[in-house]
Amino acid sequence: EVARKLRKMGMHASDTAQVHFDDVRVPQRWRIGEEGMGFMYQMEQFQIERLWGALNSVGMAQRAIDTTIGYTRERRAFGRSILDNQWVHYKLAELQTEVAALRALCWQGVEEVVAGQDATRTATMAKLKAGRVIREVADGCLQFWGGMGFVDESPISRIFRDGRLTSIGGGADEVMLQILSKFMGTFPTGH
């Protein structure tokens, strides 16, 4: 039973709802995997989900930069295009560098997965970095849109809202930091 659809800050193209399973029996032949292994299966798939989320953020960040370049090239203030201001094109160059670095980290993770290696560390780093990069890029680009960036219909507004999920879905940033701390041997034992 679908209890109700939930209204979200972003990702409006994807419904989210509360679902209740009351008195449900699943025949043995329809079971996926081994009984009692659901948590482990979920943990294994997280690496692919985290890489997908990071790569999705690369795409969103690139779109934010590309649409902002187009907007600031056309939008004029004080007799010239907004893009003609040194601060604007320098800031966009910095943001593009962050996106390129994230893209490289993501592809390292993809290569590890394709090679059959454990990509947990790289996927975790990519997801952590992706959440931070998409927020920085979306916020930086939105600033150059002025009031139009605050309008729901603008592409930068959607990227700003949707990108926020990267630091939450598939494990919050704090969970990523905990995983990485364990890989580094700095996480306190006994926890």
C-alpha positions as CSV (number, residue, x, y, z in Angstrom):
1,E,0.0,0.0,0.0
2,V,1.3,3.5,-0.9
3,A,0.5,5.6,2.1
4,R,1.2,9.0,0.5
5,K,3.6,10.8,-1.8
6,L,6.1,13.0,0.0
7,R,6.8,16.5,-1.2
8,K,10.5,17.2,-1.6
9,M,12.8,20.1,-1.9
10,G,14.2,18.8,-5.2
11,M,14.2,15.8,-7.5
12,H,10.6,16.5,-8.4
13,A,10.9,14.2,-11.5
14,S,11.2,11.2,-9.2
15,D,8.3,10.4,-6.9
16,T,9.1,9.4,-3.3
17,A,6.4,7.8,-1.2
18,Q,5.8,5.9,2.1
19,V,5.0,2.3,1.3
20,H,3.6,-0.2,3.9
21,F,3.7,-4.0,3.6
22,D,1.1,-5.5,5.9
23,D,0.6,-9.3,6.0
24,V,2.7,-9.9,2.9
25,R,4.0,-13.3,2.2
26,V,6.6,-13.8,-0.6
27,P,6.7,-17.3,-2.1
28,Q,10.1,-19.0,-1.9
29,R,10.5,-19.0,-5.7
30,W,10.2,-15.2,-5.9
31,R,12.9,-14.5,-3.3
32,I,15.9,-12.8,-4.6
33,G,19.2,-14.0,-3.1
34,E,19.7,-15.8,0.2
35,E,17.5,-15.3,3.2
36,G,19.0,-13.0,5.8
37,M,21.5,-11.5,3.3
38,G,19.5,-8.3,2.4
39,F,21.7,-6.0,4.4
40,M,24.9,-7.4,2.9
41,Y,23.4,-7.1,-0.7
42,Q,22.6,-3.5,0.1
43,M,26.1,-2.7,1.3
44,E,27.6,-4.3,-1.8
45,Q,25.5,-2.3,-4.2
46,F,26.3,1.0,-2.4
47,Q,29.6,1.3,-4.3
48,I,27.8,1.4,-7.7
49,E,25.1,3.7,-6.3
50,R,27.7,6.1,-4.9
51,L,29.7,6.2,-8.1
52,W,26.5,6.8,-10.1
53,G,25.5,9.6,-7.7
54,A,29.0,11.2,-8.0
55,L,28.9,10.9,-11.8
56,N,25.4,12.3,-11.8
57,S,26.7,15.3,-9.9
58,V,29.5,15.7,-12.5
59,G,26.8,16.0,-15.1
60,M,24.7,18.5,-13.0
61,A,27.7,20.6,-12.2
62,Q,28.8,20.7,-15.9
63,R,25.3,21.7,-16.9
64,A,25.3,24.5,-14.2
65,I,28.6,25.8,-15.6
66,D,27.5,25.6,-19.3
67,T,24.1,27.2,-18.7
68,T,25.7,29.9,-16.6
69,I,28.2,30.7,-19.3
70,G,25.4,31.0,-21.8
71,Y,23.3,33.1,-19.4
72,T,26.1,35.5,-18.4
73,R,27.2,35.9,-22.0
74,E,23.7,37.1,-23.0
75,R,22.8,39.0,-19.8
76,R,24.0,42.6,-19.7
77,A,24.7,44.9,-16.8
78,F,26.4,48.3,-16.8
79,G,26.8,48.2,-20.6
80,R,28.5,44.8,-21.0
81,S,27.8,41.1,-20.6
82,I,28.1,39.8,-17.1
83,L,30.7,37.2,-18.4
84,D,33.0,40.1,-19.4
85,N,33.8,40.7,-15.7
86,Q,37.1,39.1,-14.8
87,W,35.7,37.8,-11.5
88,V,33.0,35.9,-13.3
89,H,35.1,34.1,-15.9
90,Y,37.8,33.4,-13.3
91,K,35.3,31.9,-10.9
92,L,33.8,29.7,-13.7
93,A,37.3,28.5,-14.5
94,E,37.9,27.5,-10.9
95,L,34.6,25.7,-10.8
96,Q,35.4,23.9,-14.0
97,T,38.6,22.7,-12.5
98,E,36.8,21.2,-9.5
99,V,34.4,19.4,-11.9
100,A,37.3,18.0,-13.9
101,A,39.0,16.7,-10.7
102,L,35.8,15.1,-9.6
103,R,35.3,13.5,-13.0
104,A,38.8,12.0,-12.8
105,L,38.1,10.5,-9.4
106,C,34.8,9.1,-10.5
107,W,36.4,7.4,-13.6
108,Q,39.1,5.9,-11.3
109,G,36.3,4.3,-9.3
110,V,34.6,3.1,-12.5
111,E,37.9,1.5,-13.7
112,E,38.2,-0.3,-10.4
113,V,34.7,-1.7,-10.7
114,V,35.3,-2.8,-14.3
115,A,38.6,-4.5,-13.2
116,G,36.7,-6.4,-10.5
117,Q,38.5,-4.6,-7.7
118,D,37.0,-3.3,-4.5
119,A,36.1,0.3,-5.2
120,T,34.7,1.1,-1.8
121,R,37.4,3.6,-0.9
122,T,37.3,5.4,-4.2
123,A,33.5,5.4,-4.5
124,T,33.3,6.8,-1.0
125,M,35.8,9.6,-1.8
126,A,34.0,10.4,-5.1
127,K,30.6,10.6,-3.4
128,L,31.9,12.8,-0.6
129,K,33.7,15.1,-3.0
130,A,30.7,15.2,-5.4
131,G,28.4,16.5,-2.7
132,R,30.8,19.3,-1.9
133,V,31.5,20.1,-5.6
134,I,27.9,20.2,-6.7
135,R,27.0,22.6,-3.8
136,E,30.0,24.8,-4.6
137,V,29.3,24.9,-8.3
138,A,25.5,25.3,-8.0
139,D,25.9,28.1,-5.4
140,G,28.7,29.9,-7.3
141,C,26.8,29.7,-10.6
142,L,23.4,30.7,-9.0
143,Q,25.0,34.0,-7.8
144,F,25.7,35.1,-11.4
145,W,22.0,34.6,-12.3
146,G,20.9,37.2,-9.8
147,G,17.2,37.1,-9.1
148,M,16.5,34.8,-12.0
149,G,18.5,32.1,-10.3
150,F,16.0,32.2,-7.4
151,V,13.1,31.4,-9.7
152,D,12.0,27.8,-9.7
153,E,11.8,27.6,-13.5
154,S,15.5,28.5,-14.0
155,P,17.8,25.5,-14.7
156,I,20.3,26.7,-12.1
157,S,17.6,26.7,-9.4
158,R,16.7,23.1,-10.2
159,I,20.4,22.1,-10.1
160,F,20.8,23.9,-6.8
161,R,17.9,22.0,-5.2
162,D,18.5,18.6,-6.8
163,G,22.3,18.6,-6.2
164,R,21.7,18.8,-2.4
165,L,20.7,15.2,-2.4
166,T,24.2,14.1,-3.3
167,S,25.4,14.6,0.3
168,I,22.5,12.7,1.7
169,G,21.4,9.8,-0.6
170,G,23.5,6.6,-0.5
171,G,25.0,7.6,2.8
172,A,25.4,11.0,4.3
173,D,28.8,12.8,4.1
174,E,29.4,12.0,7.8
175,V,29.0,8.2,6.9
176,M,31.5,8.7,4.1
177,L,34.0,10.3,6.5
178,Q,33.6,7.4,8.9
179,I,34.2,4.9,6.1
180,L,37.3,6.8,4.9
181,S,38.6,7.1,8.5
182,K,38.4,3.3,8.8
183,F,40.4,2.9,5.6
184,M,43.0,5.3,7.0
185,G,43.2,3.5,10.3
186,T,42.3,6.7,12.2
187,F,38.8,5.7,13.3
188,P,38.7,4.8,17.0
189,T,38.6,1.1,17.7
190,G,35.6,-0.3,19.6
191,H,33.1,1.7,17.6
